[in-house]
Amino acid sequence: MANFLVIGGSGTTGRRITRRLRAAGLSVRTASRTRGDVPFDLGDPAGWAPALDGVTAAYLLEPELRAGVDHRARIPAFVADAVAAGVWRLVLLSAYGVGEAADGHPLKTAEQAVRDSGVGWTVLRPDWFAQNFSESFWLPAVLAGEVALPTGDGRTPFIDAEDIAEVAAAALTDDKHDGRTYQLTGPRTVGFGEAVELIGKAAGRTITYTDVDAEVLVRRWLANGVPEDVARLLAGLLVDVREGRGAVVSDGVDQALGRPARAFEDYVAAAAATGVWN
Ligand SMILES: NC(=O)c1ccc[n+]([C@@H]2O[C@H](COP(=O)([O-])OP(=O)(O)OC[C@H]3O[C@@H](n4cnc5c(N)ncnc54)[C@H](OP(=O)(O)O)[C@@H]3O)[C@@H](O)[C@H]2O)c1
C-alpha cells in the first residue's frame, strides 16, 4: 500500500521527488517500465491498476515525445483511471512554453486532462534542466570535451531539477498548490558557452562550446540512433533559444517555495562534487 505514486520514479525529477517524500516518512510507490517498485507502462492501460492501488496523490509526466506514441490519449486515459481509483491530487510535469503551443500539443492535452480531472492539480512548466549537462542529453558531449549545439549566443534560465522536485513534493503534499501552474526557471539566463565554461572550470577540464547548424546536429543525432522526430523537436527548441524565443526568468520557484531558485553555479558545484564530469 502506498499513498504517493511517482510515475518515472527512476528519472531525473522522479527519483528526486521520491527521495524527498521518503525522507518525510511518506509511503511512495515508483512506477516505470523497467526500474520502478511496480512495472508500469503508460502505453499499456491494462497494467495500470496495481500501480494505482491505494494511491491518493500522483506525479505524472509524458516521458516519450516521439512518433508512434498515442500522446493525445494516454495521459487523459491515465488521469481518468487514477481519479476512478481514488486519487485526489495530481501533479503534472509539463514544459516551459506549453501555454503558447498549438492545440493538440501532447503536453497541452495532458495539462488540460489534469485541469479537467475534478481533483486537486498542479502543473509544472520547467525550462531546460541544468542536469541535462550531467545526467542526460549533453553529458556525452561534456565528457568528450566539446559541446556543439545550435544555440549561438542564446541564453536560457536553466532550472535545477532539485528545485523542480522540491516544488513537486510540496504540491503533492500541500493543498495550497492546488490549481496552480508554475513556470519554473533558474534565477538568471545563462549562455551555453558560459555554462560549458563554468562546468569546465569546476571539473578542471577544457570543454569547448561550438555553435553548430541545426541541420548538421540533427544528422549527427540521427547517425547516433536518435529518432528523427525527437531530434527535430529538440533541435527546434534549441534554435528557439538561439533566436531569443526561449524561456524568460520567472519567479515560479519563489511563488511555490517562498525562496529563490537555485543558481546555475550552485548546480555546477554540486554536480562537479559527484565526479560525474571526471
Ligand atoms: N530535460 C529537460 O530539459 C526538460 C525540460 C522541460 C520538460 N521536460 C520534460 O520532462 C519529462 C521527462 O522527465 P524526467 O527528465 O524526470 O524523466 P527522465 O529522466 O527522462 O526519465 C524518464 C522516466 O520515465 C520512465 N518511462 C519512460 N517511458 C515510460 C513509459 N512508457 N511508461 C512509464 N514510464 C516510462 C523511465 O523509466 P523506464 O525506462 O524504466 O520506463 C524514467 O523513470 C518529459 O516529459 C520532458 O518533456 C524535460
The ligand as a Gaussian input file, in Angstrom:
#p B3LYP/6-31G(d) Opt

LIG

0 1
 N       15.196000      17.631000     -19.827000
 C       14.716000      18.859000     -19.955000
 O       15.439000      19.836000     -20.125000
 C       13.200000      19.064000     -19.854000
 C       12.711000      20.372000     -19.835000
 C       11.330000      20.576000     -19.713000
 C       10.473000      19.463000     -19.615000
 N       10.992000      18.210000     -19.645000
 C       10.058000      17.069000     -19.562000
 O       10.484000      16.157000     -18.561000
 C        9.926000      14.879000     -18.857000
 C       10.943000      13.818000     -18.503000
 O       11.101000      13.846000     -17.097000
 P       12.429000      13.373000     -16.384000
 O       13.576000      14.088000     -17.016000
 O       12.230000      13.470000     -14.922000
 O       12.492000      11.840000     -16.798000
 P       13.694000      11.074000     -17.480000
 O       14.951000      11.276000     -16.711000
 O       13.651000      11.355000     -18.943000
 O       13.237000       9.577000     -17.221000
 C       12.040000       9.058000     -17.761000
 C       11.356000       8.207000     -16.695000
 O       10.121000       7.718000     -17.218000
 C       10.161000       6.304000     -17.299000
 N        9.461000       5.927000     -18.535000
 C        9.891000       6.041000     -19.812000
 N        8.950000       5.615000     -20.664000
 C        7.899000       5.206000     -19.901000
 C        6.634000       4.647000     -20.186000
 N        6.227000       4.380000     -21.439000
 N        5.800000       4.354000     -19.153000
 C        6.181000       4.577000     -17.882000
 N        7.368000       5.128000     -17.527000
 C        8.225000       5.410000     -18.545000
 C       11.639000       5.930000     -17.257000
 O       11.871000       4.661000     -16.693000
 P       11.793000       3.304000     -17.568000
 O       12.788000       3.471000     -18.672000
 O       12.101000       2.225000     -16.594000
 O       10.387000       3.213000     -18.066000
 C       12.173000       7.005000     -16.303000
 O       11.875000       6.658000     -14.963000
 C        9.458000      14.908000     -20.305000
 O        8.048000      14.987000     -20.331000
 C       10.043000      16.225000     -20.827000
 O        9.210000      16.809000     -21.813000
 C       12.325000      17.976000     -19.753000

